[in-house]
Every structure is written in C-alpha cells, then in structure tokens.
C-alpha cells in the first residue's frame, strides 16, 4: 500500500499515566495496542491506567495483546486475564493479539508450540468476545513454530524494525501469510513524552 495512506499506531512500552491532550492525534496516531498479559503468567497491572490515559488523549481505537505463559495452564491464564479485564473495567470486544516471540519462553518443540497456540486461540474463541490476531516475525516464527502455515485465518501483526511504515517494505511471506495487516517498524521511541513502539496499519 502507499506510504501516504498508512495510518499510525503506537504501542505503550512501559507505564503510561497521562498523555498530552491531542498530542498523539496531532502526530497522526489514532490506535493504541496495550499489553494485558505478561509471559510470566501475570497481568500487566498498568494496563487499566494505559487504557484510561489513551481515552483521555482521544484515542478510541484501543486493542490488546497477550504474551502467553507456556508453563501455565491455557484455560487458567485466559480466564485470569479476562477476569482482570472485568475487574478493572476494561471493555472486551476489541482485537486481541497473541505475542509469539522469544523461543526460550516457549515449549521445547514446534509440535508442542503449535498445539499450545491452538489451545490459546480455542480458549479465547470460547471465552473472549473479540477478534484474534497473531504478532510474529519470520525470525521468531521459524524456531518456535517451524514455519507452520495453519494460522493464516488470523491476521498478522508483523514486527520488522526498518524505520519504514510502508506495510510491504522488506516484507517476505512466512507462515502462509500473504501480507500483514499491521507492521511494527520502530521500537522504544519517545513520542509525546512517552516510550512507545511505532506501528502502521492498512
């Protein structure tokens, strides 16, 4: 797609307690993706503050992601995450991305990891009322999933730090995906006084 048509997203990396009014929108950012679940099997306790801060800053398109804990029971962690959302007044029905990276945090074999991801998705589809997507790069997908192509029905959020928001710049198909729907093109940038990762989407 054309670079000029690319809209910007930001992903808060750390604690966000307040965002300057309209700063994000003035810079062309209109979506936030906030972590709800951490790889250690615990919620991101700052997520409710991040959601509130984004709303106060005029960001209405808020999405979430979970980094599943491969050592924890699938159903337990999904239900714990959803209970955390409910207890903190975080609305569901929004895109939930599943973070697939860092091979050392996953299971020893690709077959086990494929089953684990299928189980996470099945649990989310059973209990969560929003769409599901996958966050992965070729360099992480290959060692964790051995290039498995069974997940293409779920949209791909592609991290590739080339400082270019053009969705297809440097893209090379993997895992059966023909293209990503969102690209993370820069990490750990300070914008409007906050540390964020920068993304673009269609």
C-alpha positions in Angstrom: 0.0 0.0 0.0 1.0 3.6 -0.4 3.1 5.1 2.4 0.8 8.2 2.4 -2.2 6.0 3.2 -0.5 4.4 6.2 -2.0 5.4 9.5 0.0 5.3 12.7 -0.4 3.2 15.8 1.5 3.3 19.0 2.2 0.6 21.5 3.0 1.8 25.0 6.1 0.0 26.2 6.1 1.0 29.9 3.9 2.9 32.4 1.6 5.4 30.9 -0.2 7.6 33.5 -1.1 10.5 31.3 -0.7 11.6 27.7 -0.7 15.2 26.5 -4.1 16.2 25.2 -4.4 15.6 21.5 -0.7 15.2 21.1 -1.0 11.7 19.6 -3.7 12.7 17.1 -1.8 15.8 16.1 1.1 13.5 15.2 -1.2 11.2 13.2 -1.6 8.4 15.8 -5.1 7.0 16.2 -4.7 3.5 17.6 -3.1 2.0 20.7 -2.2 -1.6 21.4 -1.8 -2.3 25.1 -0.4 -5.4 26.8 -2.8 -7.2 29.1 -1.0 -10.4 29.9 2.7 -11.0 30.5 4.8 -14.1 29.7 5.3 -14.7 33.5 1.6 -15.6 33.8 0.5 -12.4 35.4 -1.5 -9.4 34.1 0.1 -6.1 33.2 -1.1 -4.1 36.2 -0.6 -0.8 34.4 -3.0 -1.7 31.6 -6.0 0.0 33.2 -4.1 3.2 33.6 -2.8 3.0 30.0 -6.4 2.4 28.7 -7.6 5.4 30.7 -4.8 7.6 29.6 -5.4 6.7 25.9 -9.1 7.5 26.2 -8.3 10.8 27.9 -5.9 11.6 25.0 -8.7 11.0 22.4 -7.5 7.5 21.3 -10.7 5.5 20.8 -9.2 2.6 18.8 -7.7 0.6 21.6 -6.5 -3.0 21.1 -4.8 -5.5 23.3 -2.2 -8.2 23.3 -1.3 -11.1 25.5 2.1 -12.8 25.8 1.0 -16.3 26.8 2.9 -18.2 29.5 3.9 -21.6 28.0 4.3 -23.0 31.5 0.9 -22.1 32.7 -2.4 -23.9 32.0 -4.0 -22.4 28.9 -7.6 -22.1 30.2 -6.4 -20.7 33.5 -4.4 -17.9 32.1 -7.1 -16.9 29.6 -9.7 -16.8 32.3 -7.4 -14.9 34.7 -6.7 -12.3 32.0 -10.4 -11.8 31.3 -11.2 -11.6 35.0 -8.5 -8.9 35.3 -10.2 -7.0 32.4 -13.6 -7.3 34.0 -12.4 -6.3 37.5 -10.7 -3.2 36.1 -13.5 -2.1 33.8 -11.6 -2.8 30.6 -14.1 -3.4 27.8 -13.8 -6.6 25.6 -14.8 -6.9 22.0 -11.6 -5.5 20.8 -8.8 -7.1 18.8 -6.6 -9.4 21.0 -3.2 -10.1 19.6 -1.2 -13.2 20.7 2.5 -12.4 21.0 4.8 -15.2 19.6 8.4 -14.4 20.2 11.4 -15.4 22.3 11.9 -19.1 21.7 13.3 -19.6 25.2 9.9 -18.7 26.7 8.1 -21.3 24.7 8.0 -25.1 24.7 10.9 -27.3 23.6 9.4 -28.5 20.3 7.5 -26.9 17.4 4.7 -29.5 17.7 4.2 -28.6 21.3 4.1 -24.9 20.5 1.7 -25.4 17.6 -0.7 -27.2 20.0 -0.2 -24.5 22.7 -1.1 -21.7 20.3 -4.1 -23.7 19.0 -5.2 -24.2 22.6 -4.8 -20.5 23.4 -6.8 -19.5 20.4 -9.5 -22.1 21.2 -9.8 -20.7 24.7 -10.0 -17.1 23.6 -12.6 -18.0 20.9 -14.6 -19.7 23.7 -14.4 -17.0 26.3 -13.5 -13.7 24.6 -15.9 -11.7 22.5 -13.4 -10.0 20.2 -11.3 -10.9 17.1 -8.0 -12.6 17.4 -4.7 -11.9 15.7 -1.0 -13.0 15.8 2.1 -10.9 16.5 5.1 -12.6 14.9 8.1 -12.2 12.7 9.8 -14.7 10.4 12.8 -14.8 12.7 10.6 -15.8 15.7 8.0 -17.9 13.9 10.6 -20.3 12.3 12.2 -21.5 15.5 9.1 -21.5 17.6 6.6 -22.9 15.0 8.9 -24.4 12.4 7.1 -22.3 9.7 3.7 -23.8 10.4 1.0 -22.5 8.0 -2.2 -23.4 9.9 -2.9 -20.0 11.4 -3.4 -17.8 8.3 -7.1 -17.2 9.1 -5.9 -14.9 11.8 -4.5 -11.5 10.8 -0.7 -10.9 11.2 0.9 -8.0 13.1 4.5 -8.1 11.8 7.4 -6.6 13.8 10.2 -5.5 11.4 12.3 -2.6 12.6 13.3 -0.9 9.3 12.1 2.6 10.3 9.7 2.5 7.3 5.9 2.5 8.0 5.2 1.2 4.5 3.4 -2.1 5.3 5.1 -4.1 2.4 8.6 -2.6 2.6 11.0 -5.5 3.2 8.1 -7.9 3.5 8.7 -11.6 2.8 6.0 -14.1 3.3 6.2 -16.7 6.1 3.8 -18.9 7.9 1.5 -18.9 4.9 0.6 -15.2 5.4 0.4 -13.2 2.1 0.8 -9.9 3.9 0.5 -8.3 7.4 -2.4 -6.1 8.5 -0.2 -4.2 10.8 3.6 -3.5 11.0 5.8 -2.6 13.9 8.5 -0.6 12.3 10.3 1.1 15.2 10.8 0.3 18.9 11.4 2.2 22.1 10.8 5.7 20.7 9.8 8.7 22.8 6.8 10.5 21.4 4.7 13.0 23.3 6.9 12.3 26.3 6.1 8.5 26.3 8.2 5.5 25.5 6.4 3.6 22.7 6.8 1.2 19.8 5.6 2.6 16.5 3.4 0.7 14.1 1.4 1.3 10.9 -1.7 -0.4 9.6 -3.9 -0.6 6.5 
